[in-house]
Amino acid sequence: MLLTEEILLLEPGLEAVKAREEARLLRIIDELGELGMRFFSGQLPRDITGGTIKCIKSLGLAAADGDMKSGVLNAAASLGLVGQEAARNGVTEAVLETALALKALGEKTVDMETLFSLRLVAISLKEVGKEAVRQGMENEAITSQFCLKELHTFCKGSGDEFEAFNEDFFSLIRDIGRCAADAGLEKAAINAAALMEDF
């Protein structure tokens, strides 16, 4: 059963964080990412609930708490890929869950003061949003825009380095908005324009 596989990977992943075994943690996150991709692409049974997003998020947050930057980066990248695969296959709940997981991970990276990790989280959010647009998922695209905006707000007052990156959020939201306009998703395009006015 898929859920059992995920739990069997989650526990060793948390142990790897405690033991500071980064290479092991990266392998486990990769396995979870592959499991999620296979699940959402229909290669695994669809009559059970996939928990890969929750597990990757948990390991990413644990890695952040342990100041294991590579683990955070890997979790962000894996969440982005799984979220895009979920969008390609019309699994709306998983797309929303991914966007919220990336936002939570992004907030942790601000606390860690690792700008590179925050960049990857933000780019992953943008890519999930753009894939949602391509699949006609307007609400999910709007959620990704709001998550980017909330990360921008969260970064305020976090230091000069992060203040400089704040401007990049404008372009990430704009990219989703342009994609939405091209796809004829009017609400998502208007939402992006409204959010950009606040910058």
N, C-alpha and C positions, 0 to 999 in steps of 0.2 A: 504494500500500500504506500502511495506517495507520501502521505503525511508522516508515516513511520520513517521513511528514508530521510525526510527533512529533519526530523527530530534527531535521528542518528548522526546527522551532520552538524546540527546546531550545538549539541553538547560538547563534542570534541573541539568545535570552533571556539566556544567560550573558554574551554580549558587551555587552548592555544594562546588566547589573549592573556589569561592569568599567568601562563608559563613564559609569556613573551616569545613564543615560537612563531615569528612572523611568516616564515615560508610555509609552515603548516596551515596557518590561518588563510593565507592567500589561496592555497590549493582547495581548501574547504569552500571558500567563497566562490571560487571558479566552478566547483562541482554544483553548488546551489544554483548558480547562474545558468549552467547548462541544463539542470533539471527544470528550472523555470521556463527556459526557452523551449524545451521539448514538450512541457506540459501545455503551454499556451499555443504552440504550433499544432497541437492535436496528436502528437506522437505518443502521448500517455493517456490513460483513461480520463475522460472528462466527467465521470459521475462522482468524483471526489473533489474536495476543495484543496486547491494548491496553496501551500503556505510558504512558498519560497521567498516571496517579497518580505514577509514578516521576519523570516529567519535572517535574510541578508541585512535587513535594517538593524536587527538586534546585534548582529556581529559587527556591523559598521559603527554603531553607537558604542559598543563595548571597546572596539579598537580606538575610537576617539577618546574615550575615558582613560584608556591605557596609553595614550599618546603614540599609537602605532599608525603612523601616517600612511604607510603603504596599504594597510588593511582598510583604512578609510577610503583611499583612492580606488581600491579594487571594489569595495562595496558600492561606491557611487557609479562606477562604470558598469558593474553587473546590474544594478537597479535600472540604469538607463536602457540597457539592452533588453532586459526582461520586460520593461514597460513598453518599449517599442514593439516587441513581439506580441504582447497582449493587445496593443492597439491594432496591429495588422490583422489580428484574428477576432476583433470585435468584442473583447472582454472588458467592458467598460469599468466594472468594479476594480479590476486589477490596475487599470490605467490610473484611476483616481488614487488607489492605494499607493502606487509607485510615486506619484507626484507628492503626496503627503510624506512618504518615507524619505524622499530626497530633501524635502524642506527641513524635516527634523534633523537629517544628517548635516545639512548645510548650516543650521544653527549651531550644531556641535563644532563644526570646523571653525566658525567665527570664535567660539570660546577657546579653541585650540590655537588660534592665531596662525592658521596655515592657509595662506591665500591661494596656493596652488590647488589645495583640496576644494576650497570654495568654488574656484573657477570650474573645476570638473563637475561638481554637483550642479552648478548653474547651467552648464552646457548640456548635461544629461537631462535636466528639466526641460530645457528648450527643445531638445531632440524628441523627447516624449510628447511634448506639446505639438510639435510639427507633424509627427506621425499620426497623432490623434486628428489633426486637421485633415491630413491626406485621406483618412478613413471616414471623414464626415462626423467625427465626434466633437461637436461644438462645446458641450458642457465640460468635457475633459480638457479641451484646449484652453478654455477660460480658466479652469482650475490651475493649470500649469502656469498661466500668466499671473494669477493671484499669488501663487506660491513664490514666483520670482520677485514679485513686488514686496511680499512679506519678508523675504530674505534681504532685500534692499533696505527695508525699514529696520530690520534687525541689526544690520551692519553699521547703522549710523552711530557715530561716537565710538567706533571700535579701533580707532587709530588711523594714521595717515595712509598706510598701505591699503586698508580696506576702503577708506573714503575714495581713493583713486579708482578702485574697482567698481564702486557704486555706479559710476557712469556706464559701465559695461552692461548693467542690468537693462538700461534703456534699449540698447541694441538687441539684446536677447528677446525682450518682449516685442520689440518692433519686428524681429524676424518671424515670430509666430503670427503676428498681426498681418504681415504681408502675405504669408502663406495662406492665412484664413481669407484674406481679400481675394487672392487668386483662385481659391477653391469655392468662393461664393458663400462663405460662412460669415454672414453679415454681423451677427452678434459678437462673435469672437474678434472680428476686425475692429468693430466699434469699441469693444472692451479694451483692446490693446491701445487704441488711440487715447482713450480716457485715462488709462494708467500712465501713459507716457507724458501726459500733461502735468503730472505731479512731480516730474523730475526737474 
